[in-house]
Amino acid sequence: MSAVIPFSVALRERSRTAHSSSEGADFMTNLMKGSGTRDDYVALVVQHWFIYEALEEATERMRVDPVASVFLSDKLTRLPALEADLEFLIGADWRERITPLPTTQAYVSRIRRVAATWPGGFVAHHYTRYLGDLSGGQFIGRLMQRHFGFDTNGIGFYLFGDIADPDAFKNVYREQLDAAPWDDDEKERVIEEVLVAYRFNTELFVDLARAKAAQSA
């Protein structure tokens, strides 16, 4: 009899290609290589704010859900850090100067719709964003410091000061995924929603590149 693959492992394996595709989008690749500009980085932070505003608004509603609430931790909250980053990067009037790109608008709508009706779908988006932030995000933050001469101002989004051991935190999160009371059909739906989230992230990089090209045309 073949061994049962833990859900967290199946999820990671099924989303591996989508994750690599998202990471490899040209806009993000250029930013990480140092050929992107400070303005490119600011544009990315702006779109993150809209995404996390929707995600963390949904998080508040999910605190009463018996399944989704297990995954919630105030240590993951990113919105205050994003707002401090934007004030540093743009100025005190940053709220009046930012707009969501089309992909961001669609992404936000998806998060809100899913969170209103489907806890498993909310967990899919929560997993995609926060475990990614705790993984590659730490590396990205260090690169942005190096490329743009930041100290901690401007990269607060990538700093998880309340999580002493990100790997241990991620391991607990994966154990919670394995323990979630989902049948096989629901697990498949959750995996599919994770893939949807990765597609949004990849399309966002394309949108950012398109907006940059339009500004320089």
Residue pairs with C-beta under 8 A, 6 or more apart in sequence:
6 174
6 178
7 177
7 178
7 180
7 182
7 187
8 174
8 175
8 177
8 178
10 187
10 191
11 127
11 177
11 190
11 191
11 194
14 191
14 194
14 195
15 128
15 191
15 194
15 195
15 198
18 194
18 195
18 198
18 199
18 202
19 132
19 198
21 198
21 202
22 28
22 198
22 201
22 202
22 205
23 29
23 136
25 202
25 205
25 206
25 209
26 205
26 209
27 36
27 40
27 44
27 205
27 206
27 208
27 209
27 212
28 44
28 205
30 36
30 40
31 40
31 41
31 44
31 144
31 147
32 140
32 143
34 143
34 146
34 147
36 147
38 148
39 212
40 208
40 212
41 89
41 144
41 147
41 148
42 89
42 90
43 208
43 211
43 212
44 208
45 82
45 85
45 86
45 89
45 157
46 86
46 90
46 98
46 99
47 100
47 101
47 104
47 204
47 208
48 78
48 82
48 157
49 79
49 82
49 83
49 86
49 98
50 98
50 100
50 104
50 105
50 108
51 104
51 107
51 108
51 111
51 129
52 78
52 79
52 82
52 129
53 79
53 108
54 107
54 108
54 111
54 112
55 111
55 125
55 126
55 129
56 77
56 78
56 79
57 112
58 111
58 112
58 115
58 122
58 125
59 72
59 77
59 126
61 115
61 116
62 68
62 69
62 72
62 115
62 119
62 122
63 69
63 72
65 119
65 122
67 119
67 120
67 123
67 180
67 181
67 182
68 119
68 120
68 122
68 123
68 126
70 176
70 179
70 180
71 123
71 126
71 127
71 173
71 176
72 126
73 169
74 162
75 160
75 162
75 163
75 169
76 130
76 133
76 160
76 163
78 133
78 157
81 156
81 157
81 159
82 156
82 157
83 94
84 153
84 156
85 153
85 154
85 155
85 156
85 157
86 94
86 98
87 94
88 153
88 154
89 154
90 97
90 98
91 97
100 108
101 204
101 207
101 208
101 211
102 207
103 200
103 203
103 204
103 206
103 207
104 204
104 207
106 200
107 197
107 200
107 201
107 204
110 125
110 196
110 200
111 122
111 125
114 121
114 122
114 124
114 125
114 193
115 121
115 122
115 125
120 180
120 182
120 186
120 189
120 190
120 193
121 189
121 190
121 193
123 177
123 180
123 190
124 190
124 191
124 193
124 194
124 196
124 197
125 193
125 197
127 173
127 177
127 194
128 194
128 197
128 198
128 201
129 197
130 173
131 170
131 173
133 157
133 158
133 160
134 160
134 163
134 166
134 169
134 170
135 166
135 170
137 157
137 158
138 158
138 160
138 166
140 158
141 155
141 157
141 158
141 159
144 150
144 154
144 155
144 158
145 151
145 155
148 154
152 159
160 166
163 169
182 190
